[in-house]
Amino acid sequence: MENITFNLSQIHLYGTAFYDFLGLRKQFFVDELGWDIPHDDTVEMDQYDNPKAWYSLVLRDGEVIGGARAMSTTAKWGSHTYMLRDAVKGKLIDIPPEVLGEDIAQPDVWECTRLVMSHDVKTHAERSTCLSLIVGGLVDVAAQQGAISLMSLSPLALMRALRQLGFGAERIGEPYKNGHDGRRYAVLSMPAARGLPSVPQATHRPQPQPLHAPSVA
């Protein structure tokens, strides 16, 4: 497994990785969990997939098997800021405004969203490695831009998984039950730092890709 991180200005360096990540999101959040979010027959993509976002993906043998998205809590694109702040302001009907408890807009606090992992990552060891790479990539891109903490609206079980990997996750908001998938979610926060030795760095290097010709499967 290897980790790649990028923003929209760099997606051409990684072939179809970004589009494949959108497809993985559609399979999980729409097809499996039944979320009512923007999508077509192939991918899921929303208003927060904009030039303010960064991505941390995990590849295995060239295939995207996991990933997540992050942006600063000072981000703004059109009428939208970041997901939790828009929820607090009542712009997102499926997330209760009280989930965060306060209006956070600080350059040293980043929000992480759309964490997903393929079902092809089957063993506990593989899933732990994949999660560590995803979150480690988020930590790196956020910390490089001055972040000292990350937060996310996540299933409660993720807090324990993150702690087992050495990330200091804690709950900072009240849990609520999602009406689409029946799961309990809460806002989690953690330092933008690695608590355990880093997973070995990936050997992957971005390769030039044709900008107009479609990739051949």
N, C-alpha and C positions, 0 to 999 in steps of 0.2 A: 504493500500500500504506500501511496505517496500523497502529499498534500500540495495543493496549489492555491494561491490567493491572488485576487485580481479585482479590478473595478470595471465598469463598462468600457472605459477607454482601452482596456487591455484584452478584451474577450477574443479578439482575432488571433491572439498568440496561442490560444489553447483549443483550436479547432472547434468541435461541437460541444465542448464541455459545458458551457453555460446553458445551451439549449437542452442538453441531456439532463442537467440539474432541474430545469423547469419541468421536464417530463417526469422525473422521479417525484417531484413535488405533487404533480397532478395525480399520479398513481396512488400516493399515500393520502394526501389531504382531501382530495375530491373523491376518488374511486373507493378508498377504504374507509376513511373517516366520515365521508359525506358532508364535508364543509361546503357551504354556499359561498364560494369565492370565484373571482373571474377565471375562466378557463375555456379551452376549446376541447376538441377530441384528443389532443396530444399533450398540451402543456398547461400549466397554471402560472399566471403572472399577474401581479397587482401593481398598485400605484407606488409601492415602495421599491420596486425594481427600477430605480432611476439613477442618474449619475452620482448621487450622494452615497449609494450603497457599495459595500465591499462584500466579497464572497470568499468563503473557505470551502474548498471541495476536496474530497478524497477519491483517488483513482486507484484501480487495481487492474493491471494489464490493459491500461488505456480506457477502462470503463468507469464512469462515474458511479460510485456506490454510496456516496453520502455527501452532505454539505449543509451549509447554513449561510445566512446573510447578516450583515451588521451595518449600522450607521450611527453617527454621532447623534446625541439627543438635541443638538442645535440644528440638525438638518432641516431644510425646508425646500420643497419642490412644488411650485404652484400653491394650491390651497392646503397641501398636506405637509405635516412635519414628520414624526415617526409614529409607528403604530400605537404604542401605549399612550402617547400624548394625545393623539387624535381620539383614542377611546375615552380618555379623561374628559375631553371637550365634547363628548357625545356624538362624534362623527361616525363611529363604528357601532352599529346596532347589536352586533353579536358579542361584544365585550362590554361588561358593565363598567360605567365610568369610575366607580369606586375601587376598581381592582388595584390601582396604583396608590391612591391615597394622597398624592401630591403631584404638582405640575413640575416635572424635572426638565430643565433645558440647560445643560452644562457641557462644555466641550470635553471635559474629562470623564464623562459618563456616556457609554455607548449602549445601544440596544441591539440584541441579537434575535433574529426571527427565522422561521422556516427551516428549523433543524430537521433533517430527514436522513434516513439510512435505508438502503435497499434490503429486501428480504433475502437477497443472495449472500448477505453477510450473516452467516448462520450461527457460528459458535460464540459462546460468551467471550472468549479471548479475542476473536476477530472483531466483535462489536465494541469491545473495550478499546482496542487499538484504533478502530475507525473513529469512535467518539473522541478519543484523546487527540487524534490528528485534526479533526474538525475544530474542536474548541481551542487547541493550541494555535491553529492558524488564525482564528478570530482574535485571540489574545495578542498575537504578534502584530497584526495589521492595526488593531486599535491602539496598542501601546506605542507603536511607532509614530502615531499621530497625537500622542499626548494623553490617551485615556488611562485612568487609574482604576476604573471599575466597569464591569459589564452587567447588564440586566436583561432578563427575558421573561416572557409569559410562557410558562412551560408546565408539563405534567409534573405533579409533585414527586413522582418517582425519579425524575432526572436529578434532583438535588443529591440523593444518595449516590447515584452513579458518578456524578461529578466529584463528590467528596472522595470516593474510592480511588479516583484517578489523581487526587492531589489538588484539585481545584477547590478553593474555599467558598463553596456556594452556601447561601442561606436564604430563607424566605423573608421577603420584606412587605408582602401584601397579603390580604385575606384570600383564601381559596374560593373558587366558585366552580359550579358544574356547567360544562359546555352543553348547550341544548342539542347540538348536532351529534356528537359522539358519546355523550354521557360521561366523559372523563372529567376529573377534577384538576384545575389549573390554578397556578398562583405565580406572582412575580418573584423571580429569584434574582439574587445579586451575588457577584463574586469579584474579587480583585482581578485586574488585567495582568495576571502574572501566573507563571507555571509553578505549581507546588512540588512537583516531582521532576527528576531528570527528564529532559526532552526526549521524545521519540526521535530516533535517527532521522536526519534531514533527508528529504527526497532527492533522488538523483535526476528527477524530471527537469528538463529545461524547456522553456517555450520555444516552439519551432515556427518559423514563418509559414503562414498559410495563405492560399489564394484568397483574395478579398472578395472575388465575385463568383468564382467557379464553385459549385457545390461539392462537398466532400463525398467521396465514394465509400459506401458502407463495405 
